[in-house]
Amino acid sequence: MNEKDPWTFNRGEWSEAYTFTKLLGEGKVYAADEKLDKIEDEFYPILKIIKKELEKQFIRDSNLNIVQVTDLEGNTQISMSVEKFLEISEKLLIIIKESKGSSFSIPTLESFFNDLGIIKFKSSSNDKSDLTMEIKDLGTLLSKEYNFSIKSELGSKPTLLNASKSTNFIYKIEGIEDYEINELMKITKKTDNKWLKIRIYNILEKINRKGYNLSFHEIENPHFSSNLKLIDSNLPFIVSQILLHFYSTEKISDIKSLTEFLINKNPLNLPNKDSELFYKTNIIELIKAAAFGMMPSKKWNKEYDVNGGILTVKKDGNVLCHHIFYNKKQLDEYLYRNTKLDTPSTKRYKQGDLYKLDSDNNYYFKLNCLCQNFTSCHFIFQCFSIHVNKYYLHV
């Protein structure tokens, strides 16, 4: 939020405002399948939206067709018609679609949100949830509060797990000569835009041809290491296999294809009947952990900040829900089918730079990779190496 103009927000924040007004206006949210299509006969009635940071509740009264704004104790402060919320959401959708730039202001809507006591939409950077709702289970007729993450096809892809020094993975190369390192360091962005893949390719080529050893040394932050192992003790090794295949092929970047490679290779030598379930399940759990609760710089207790799921704002303005419990199968498949690897900033994290430590004569380097959703959300993981036997690169 811009301090000079408090009503300037980025597209993600305005998408949160749109989701807030549209859901209160409609009073329900439809479930989504693994293709992000609406499940016509499955929806969740919305009883209220809670903004604890503002100490306010927005209670939807379907009988009176109003939204009551109360404090957390239930004392009413103001009431508005649901039609007003629908009107505002329609205006928001048009403006978000037509506005240029990553951030913009909508002065005509300032009075509406001021009347509601809303001064911001952005959640804390330490909290992965964007919206808290009380919804009703139509099967049991019981209601419960859930925290949701909002993703939008109307804006840029939001980062869920930021790349940082905390998430650096460090490789060790044993036996390589200094003159070979000097040759490798000549491969830079000036020589080719794909310099990092080419440099890694050449490192692996030398390892295979000359019998050098490449191994994982350590994760820079021990919290991230323990977080990965909390999902499964083999997960660091599993991710490393996927990373190597990603860096050894030019066109294969989607998690589904990379995991299928992993299943076929079966590096843990699991029984064939167990291979697919084991590898696929652990990759999906890693993606969900990054999206819903795990932060690399903090020790994780395997609990989700987001216990409701994902609310996705589609390009046509529909808001659909992948619920963690009610739509678990669809949510898992959606993330599995729509997540891919990419390469983030090479300069910021010094990935691919070869260096020595004072403690020994071996060379080390760091790698990271960007893992993002095809449509709305993305996750950044840091990835690391294993002992290499064979690889292929097509550039």
Secondary structure, 3 states (H helix, E strand, C coil): CCCCCCCEEEHHHHHHHHHHHHHHHHCEEEEECCCCCEEEEEEEEEEEEEEHHHCEEEEEECCCCEEEEEECCCCEEEEEEHHHHHHHHHHHHHHHHHCCCCEEECHHHHHHHHHHCCCCCCCCCCCCCCEEEEEECCCCCCEEEEEEEEEECCCCCCECCCCCHHHCEEEEEECCCHHHHHHHHCCCCCCCCCHHHHHHHHHHHHHHHHCCEEEEEEECCHHHHHHHHHHCCCHHHHHHHHHHHHHCCCCCCEHHHHHHHHHHHCCCCCCHHHHHHHHHHHHHHHHHHHHHCCCCCCCCCCCCCCCCEEEEECCCCCEEEEECCCCHHHHHHHHHHCEEEECCCCCCCCECCCEECCCCCCEEEEECEEEEECCCCEEEECCCCCCCCCCCCCC
